[in-house]
């Protein structure tokens, strides 16, 4: 247990000293701020006319977020896509940096079980991703108050927050396999390229009506209010996360780390 706590502390120090978590959190704020700005523009026709084409997007955004319930649903959808990308970024950096910076052999040479090393990394990724979600949700709530959206009962807001949190949890699980991708790719580029393809495939498969069976499409479907997804969908997401963890563990234990 001491090995695990020590490795968690070390991984946190690596992340904090790099300032990457800080910038990912800052970057995550632009998404809810952009949505709030578009809604504000749509509510002010004089500003909308001056901005030209952006007014069309603003009108569409305002139409889809007319009250607190729809607004928080939109925030959950942002987490399922934009948040997922940042979760993968956190995962890719945490695992890929050891190869990119040539420290993997030094890390594996320490007298600590590799299981503890990897578990510490996954715990840090989960906490890092949770902080990103918290930042996005907090700014979304603040913007919702400033926009004076109707229908802001405590029940509606808590349900919306719960949806955001659950969506983030599902997205974090589906980001775990990218730790294995970062490991076999020995860096950041492969997982960051693959995440774009994954998002495109998720949208396409969801359109075809089979999204509930594609783990990376499930968070988006859940965020859209389809909370009555079949149990198999949730099990697929959980299994995807577990397979990602185990595949990464097997690779780090069995692979020839000669670079």
C-alpha positions as a Markdown table, in Angstrom:
| # | Residue | x | y | z |
|---|---|---|---|---|
| 1 | Unk | 0.0 | 0.0 | 0.0 |
| 2 | Unk | 2.9 | 2.3 | 0.8 |
| 3 | Unk | 4.3 | 1.7 | -2.7 |
| 4 | Unk | 1.0 | 2.8 | -4.2 |
| 5 | Unk | 0.7 | 6.0 | -2.2 |
| 6 | Unk | 4.3 | 6.9 | -2.9 |
| 7 | Unk | 3.8 | 6.4 | -6.7 |
| 8 | Unk | 0.6 | 8.4 | -6.6 |
| 9 | Unk | 2.5 | 11.3 | -5.0 |
| 10 | Unk | 5.3 | 11.0 | -7.5 |
| 11 | Unk | 2.8 | 11.0 | -10.5 |
| 12 | Unk | 1.0 | 14.0 | -9.0 |
| 13 | Unk | 4.3 | 15.9 | -8.7 |
| 14 | Unk | 5.2 | 15.1 | -12.3 |
| 15 | Unk | 1.9 | 16.4 | -13.5 |
| 16 | Unk | 1.9 | 19.5 | -11.3 |
| 17 | Unk | 5.5 | 20.5 | -12.2 |
| 18 | Unk | 4.7 | 20.1 | -15.9 |
| 19 | Unk | 1.7 | 22.5 | -15.7 |
| 20 | Unk | -0.1 | 20.3 | -18.2 |
| 21 | Unk | -3.1 | 19.7 | -15.9 |
| 22 | Unk | -3.4 | 23.4 | -15.4 |
| 23 | Unk | -3.6 | 24.2 | -19.1 |
| 24 | Unk | -6.0 | 21.3 | -19.8 |
| 25 | Unk | -8.3 | 22.7 | -17.1 |
| 26 | Unk | -8.0 | 26.2 | -18.5 |
| 27 | Unk | -8.6 | 24.9 | -22.0 |
| 28 | Unk | -11.7 | 23.1 | -20.9 |
| 29 | Unk | -13.3 | 26.4 | -19.8 |
| 30 | Unk | -13.5 | 27.7 | -23.3 |
| 31 | Unk | -16.1 | 25.1 | -24.3 |
| 32 | Unk | -18.8 | 26.2 | -21.8 |
| 33 | Unk | -17.8 | 29.8 | -22.2 |
| 34 | Unk | -18.3 | 29.5 | -26.0 |
| 35 | Unk | -21.7 | 28.0 | -25.6 |
| 36 | Unk | -22.8 | 30.7 | -23.2 |
| 37 | Unk | -21.5 | 33.4 | -25.6 |
| 38 | Unk | -23.5 | 31.9 | -28.5 |
| 39 | Unk | -26.6 | 31.9 | -26.4 |
| 40 | Unk | -26.0 | 35.5 | -25.3 |
| 41 | Unk | -25.5 | 36.5 | -29.0 |
| 42 | Unk | -28.8 | 34.9 | -30.0 |
| 43 | Unk | -30.6 | 36.7 | -27.3 |
| 44 | Unk | -29.3 | 40.1 | -28.5 |
| 45 | Unk | -30.3 | 40.6 | -32.1 |
| 46 | Unk | -28.3 | 43.8 | -32.5 |
| 47 | Unk | -25.1 | 41.9 | -31.7 |
| 48 | Unk | -26.2 | 39.0 | -33.8 |
| 49 | Unk | -26.6 | 41.1 | -36.9 |
| 50 | Unk | -23.1 | 42.6 | -36.5 |
| 51 | Unk | -21.4 | 39.2 | -36.2 |
| 52 | Unk | -22.9 | 37.8 | -39.4 |
| 53 | Unk | -22.5 | 34.0 | -39.9 |
| 54 | Unk | -21.9 | 33.3 | -36.3 |
| 55 | Unk | -25.5 | 34.5 | -35.6 |
| 56 | Unk | -26.8 | 31.4 | -37.3 |
| 57 | Unk | -24.9 | 29.1 | -35.0 |
| 58 | Unk | -25.9 | 31.2 | -32.1 |
| 59 | Unk | -29.6 | 30.9 | -33.0 |
| 60 | Unk | -29.3 | 27.2 | -33.3 |
| 61 | Unk | -27.5 | 27.0 | -29.9 |
| 62 | Unk | -30.1 | 29.2 | -28.2 |
| 63 | Unk | -32.9 | 27.0 | -29.7 |
| 64 | Unk | -31.4 | 23.9 | -28.2 |
| 65 | Unk | -30.8 | 25.4 | -24.8 |
| 66 | Unk | -33.9 | 27.3 | -23.9 |
| 67 | Unk | -34.0 | 26.4 | -20.2 |
| 68 | Unk | -31.8 | 24.9 | -17.4 |
| 69 | Unk | -32.7 | 21.3 | -18.3 |
| 70 | Unk | -31.7 | 21.6 | -21.9 |
| 71 | Unk | -28.7 | 23.8 | -21.1 |
| 72 | Unk | -27.3 | 21.3 | -18.7 |
| 73 | Unk | -28.0 | 18.5 | -21.1 |
| 74 | Unk | -25.9 | 20.4 | -23.7 |
| 75 | Unk | -23.2 | 20.8 | -21.1 |
| 76 | Unk | -23.2 | 17.0 | -20.6 |
| 77 | Unk | -22.8 | 16.6 | -24.3 |
| 78 | Unk | -19.8 | 18.9 | -24.3 |
| 79 | Unk | -18.3 | 16.7 | -21.6 |
| 80 | Unk | -19.0 | 13.5 | -23.7 |
| 81 | Unk | -17.0 | 14.9 | -26.7 |
| 82 | Unk | -14.7 | 17.8 | -25.7 |
| 83 | Unk | -14.2 | 16.5 | -22.2 |
| 84 | Unk | -13.4 | 13.0 | -23.6 |
| 85 | Unk | -10.7 | 14.5 | -25.8 |
| 86 | Unk | -9.1 | 16.1 | -22.8 |
| 87 | Unk | -9.4 | 12.9 | -20.8 |
| 88 | Unk | -7.5 | 11.1 | -23.6 |
| 89 | Unk | -5.0 | 13.9 | -23.6 |
| 90 | Unk | -4.4 | 13.4 | -19.8 |
| 91 | Unk | -4.1 | 9.7 | -20.3 |
| 92 | Unk | -1.7 | 10.0 | -23.3 |
| 93 | Unk | 0.5 | 12.4 | -21.5 |
| 94 | Unk | 0.6 | 10.4 | -18.2 |
| 95 | Unk | 1.7 | 7.2 | -20.0 |
| 96 | Unk | 3.3 | 8.5 | -23.2 |
| 97 | Unk | 5.7 | 11.0 | -21.5 |
| 98 | Unk | 7.8 | 8.2 | -20.1 |
| 99 | Unk | 8.6 | 7.1 | -23.6 |
| 100 | Unk | 8.8 | 10.5 | -25.2 |
| 101 | Unk | 11.2 | 11.7 | -22.5 |
| 102 | Unk | 13.2 | 8.4 | -22.3 |
| 103 | Unk | 12.4 | 7.8 | -18.6 |
| 104 | Unk | 10.5 | 4.5 | -18.9 |
| 105 | Unk | 13.6 | 2.3 | -18.2 |
| 106 | Unk | 14.5 | 4.4 | -15.2 |
| 107 | Unk | 10.9 | 4.1 | -13.9 |
| 108 | Unk | 10.8 | 0.4 | -14.4 |
| 109 | Unk | 14.1 | 0.0 | -12.6 |
| 110 | Unk | 12.8 | 1.3 | -9.3 |
| 111 | Unk | 12.1 | -1.4 | -6.7 |
| 112 | Unk | 8.3 | -1.0 | -6.9 |
| 113 | Unk | 5.8 | -3.5 | -8.5 |
| 114 | Unk | 4.8 | -2.4 | -12.0 |
| 115 | Unk | 1.2 | -2.9 | -10.9 |
| 116 | Unk | 1.6 | -0.1 | -8.3 |
| 117 | Unk | 3.2 | 2.2 | -10.9 |
| 118 | Unk | 0.4 | 1.6 | -13.4 |
| 119 | Unk | -2.4 | 1.8 | -10.8 |
| 120 | Unk | -1.0 | 5.1 | -9.6 |
| 121 | Unk | -1.0 | 6.5 | -13.2 |
| 122 | Unk | -4.6 | 5.5 | -13.7 |
| 123 | Unk | -5.7 | 7.0 | -10.4 |
| 124 | Unk | -4.0 | 10.3 | -11.3 |
| 125 | Unk | -5.7 | 10.3 | -14.7 |
| 126 | Unk | -9.1 | 9.7 | -13.1 |
| 127 | Unk | -8.6 | 12.6 | -10.6 |
| 128 | Unk | -7.2 | 14.8 | -13.3 |
| 129 | Unk | -10.2 | 14.1 | -15.5 |
| 130 | Unk | -12.6 | 14.7 | -12.6 |
| 131 | Unk | -11.0 | 18.1 | -12.1 |
| 132 | Unk | -11.6 | 18.9 | -15.7 |
| 133 | Unk | -15.2 | 17.9 | -15.4 |
| 134 | Unk | -15.6 | 19.9 | -12.2 |
| 135 | Unk | -14.2 | 23.0 | -13.9 |
| 136 | Unk | -16.5 | 22.6 | -17.0 |
| 137 | Unk | -19.6 | 22.0 | -14.8 |
| 138 | Unk | -18.8 | 24.9 | -12.5 |
| 139 | Unk | -18.4 | 27.4 | -15.4 |
| 140 | Unk | -21.5 | 26.0 | -17.0 |
| 141 | Unk | -23.5 | 26.7 | -13.8 |
| 142 | Unk | -22.1 | 30.2 | -13.4 |
| 143 | Unk | -22.9 | 31.0 | -17.1 |
| 144 | Unk | -26.4 | 29.6 | -16.7 |
| 145 | Unk | -27.0 | 31.9 | -13.7 |
| 146 | Unk | -25.6 | 35.0 | -15.6 |
| 147 | Unk | -27.8 | 34.1 | -18.6 |
| 148 | Unk | -30.9 | 34.0 | -16.3 |
| 149 | Unk | -32.2 | 30.8 | -17.8 |
| 150 | Unk | -35.7 | 29.8 | -16.8 |
| 151 | Unk | -36.7 | 26.6 | -15.0 |
| 152 | Unk | -33.8 | 26.6 | -12.6 |
| 153 | Unk | -35.3 | 24.5 | -9.8 |
| 154 | Unk | -33.0 | 22.7 | -7.4 |
| 155 | Unk | -34.2 | 19.4 | -8.7 |
| 156 | Unk | -33.6 | 20.2 | -12.3 |
| 157 | Unk | -30.1 | 21.5 | -11.5 |
| 158 | Unk | -29.1 | 18.5 | -9.4 |
| 159 | Unk | -30.4 | 16.1 | -12.1 |
| 160 | Unk | -28.3 | 18.0 | -14.7 |
| 161 | Unk | -25.2 | 17.9 | -12.5 |
| 162 | Unk | -25.8 | 14.2 | -12.0 |
| 163 | Unk | -26.0 | 13.7 | -15.7 |
| 164 | Unk | -22.8 | 15.6 | -16.3 |
| 165 | Unk | -21.0 | 13.6 | -13.6 |
| 166 | Unk | -22.3 | 10.2 | -14.9 |
| 167 | Unk | -21.4 | 11.2 | -18.5 |
| 168 | Unk | -17.9 | 12.1 | -17.4 |
| 169 | Unk | -17.5 | 8.8 | -15.5 |
| 170 | Unk | -18.5 | 6.9 | -18.7 |
| 171 | Unk | -16.1 | 9.0 | -20.8 |
| 172 | Unk | -13.2 | 8.5 | -18.4 |
| 173 | Unk | -13.6 | 4.7 | -18.6 |
| 174 | Unk | -13.6 | 4.8 | -22.4 |
| 175 | Unk | -10.4 | 6.9 | -22.2 |
| 176 | Unk | -8.5 | 4.2 | -20.3 |
| 177 | Unk | -7.7 | 2.1 | -23.4 |
| 178 | Unk | -5.7 | 5.0 | -24.8 |
| 179 | Unk | -3.1 | 4.3 | -22.1 |
| 180 | Unk | -2.3 | 1.1 | -23.9 |
| 181 | Unk | -2.3 | 2.9 | -27.2 |
| 182 | Unk | 0.2 | 5.5 | -25.8 |
| 183 | Unk | 2.3 | 2.6 | -24.5 |
| 184 | Unk | 2.5 | 0.7 | -27.8 |
| 185 | Unk | 2.9 | 3.9 | -29.7 |
| 186 | Unk | 5.7 | 5.0 | -27.2 |
| 187 | Unk | 4.4 | 8.6 | -27.0 |
| 188 | Unk | 1.5 | 11.0 | -27.5 |
| 189 | Unk | 0.9 | 11.1 | -31.2 |
| 190 | Unk | -0.8 | 7.8 | -31.8 |
| 191 | Unk | -3.5 | 8.1 | -29.1 |
| 192 | Unk | -4.1 | 11.8 | -30.0 |
| 193 | Unk | -4.6 | 10.8 | -33.7 |
| 194 | Unk | -6.7 | 7.9 | -32.8 |
| 195 | Unk | -9.1 | 9.9 | -30.5 |
| 196 | Unk | -10.1 | 12.0 | -33.5 |
| 197 | Unk | -11.0 | 8.9 | -35.5 |
| 198 | Unk | -12.8 | 7.5 | -32.5 |
| 199 | Unk | -15.0 | 10.6 | -32.1 |
| 200 | Unk | -15.8 | 10.5 | -35.9 |
| 201 | Unk | -16.7 | 6.8 | -35.6 |
| 202 | Unk | -18.9 | 7.4 | -32.5 |
| 203 | Unk | -21.0 | 10.0 | -34.4 |
| 204 | Unk | -21.4 | 7.8 | -37.4 |
| 205 | Unk | -22.3 | 4.7 | -35.5 |
| 206 | Unk | -24.8 | 6.7 | -33.3 |
| 207 | Unk | -26.5 | 8.0 | -36.5 |
| 208 | Unk | -26.9 | 4.4 | -37.7 |
| 209 | Unk | -28.7 | 3.5 | -34.5 |
| 210 | Unk | -26.1 | 1.2 | -33.1 |
| 211 | Unk | -24.4 | 3.6 | -30.8 |
| 212 | Unk | -25.5 | 1.8 | -27.6 |
| 213 | Unk | -23.2 | -1.1 | -28.6 |
| 214 | Unk | -20.1 | 1.1 | -29.3 |
| 215 | Unk | -18.5 | 2.1 | -26.0 |
| 216 | Unk | -17.2 | 5.5 | -27.2 |
| 217 | Unk | -20.7 | 6.5 | -28.4 |
| 218 | Unk | -22.5 | 5.5 | -25.1 |
| 219 | Unk | -21.5 | 8.7 | -23.1 |
| 220 | Unk | -22.9 | 10.9 | -25.8 |
| 221 | Unk | -26.1 | 9.0 | -25.9 |
| 222 | Unk | -26.4 | 9.2 | -22.2 |
| 223 | Unk | -25.8 | 12.9 | -22.2 |
| 224 | Unk | -28.6 | 13.4 | -24.8 |
| 225 | Unk | -31.1 | 12.2 | -22.2 |
| 226 | Unk | -31.2 | 8.5 | -23.2 |
| 227 | Unk | -30.6 | 7.4 | -19.6 |
| 228 | Unk | -32.8 | 4.3 | -20.3 |
| 229 | Unk | -29.9 | 2.8 | -22.3 |
| 230 | Unk | -29.8 | -1.0 | -22.1 |
| 231 | Unk | -27.8 | -2.4 | -19.2 |
| 232 | Unk | -25.5 | -4.0 | -21.8 |
| 233 | Unk | -24.4 | -0.5 | -22.9 |
| 234 | Unk | -23.1 | 0.3 | -19.4 |
| 235 | Unk | -21.5 | -3.1 | -19.1 |
| 236 | Unk | -19.7 | -2.6 | -22.4 |
| 237 | Unk | -18.3 | 0.7 | -21.2 |
| 238 | Unk | -17.1 | -0.8 | -17.9 |
| 239 | Unk | -15.6 | -3.7 | -19.7 |
| 240 | Unk | -13.9 | -1.4 | -22.1 |
| 241 | Unk | -12.3 | 0.5 | -19.2 |
| 242 | Unk | -11.2 | -2.8 | -17.5 |
| 243 | Unk | -9.8 | -4.2 | -20.8 |
| 244 | Unk | -7.8 | -0.9 | -21.2 |
| 245 | Unk | -6.3 | -1.2 | -17.8 |
| 246 | Unk | -5.5 | -4.9 | -18.1 |
| 247 | Unk | -4.0 | -4.5 | -21.7 |
| 248 | Unk | -1.8 | -1.7 | -20.4 |
| 249 | Unk | -0.7 | -3.8 | -17.5 |
| 250 | Unk | 0.1 | -6.8 | -19.6 |
| 251 | Unk | 2.0 | -4.7 | -22.1 |
| 252 | Unk | 4.1 | -3.0 | -19.4 |
| 253 | Unk | 4.9 | -6.3 | -17.7 |
| 254 | Unk | 5.5 | -8.5 | -20.8 |
| 255 | Unk | 6.9 | -6.1 | -23.5 |
| 256 | Unk | 10.6 | -5.7 | -24.0 |
| 257 | Unk | 11.2 | -2.2 | -22.7 |
| 258 | Unk | 14.5 | -1.6 | -24.6 |
| 259 | Unk | 14.0 | 2.1 | -25.4 |
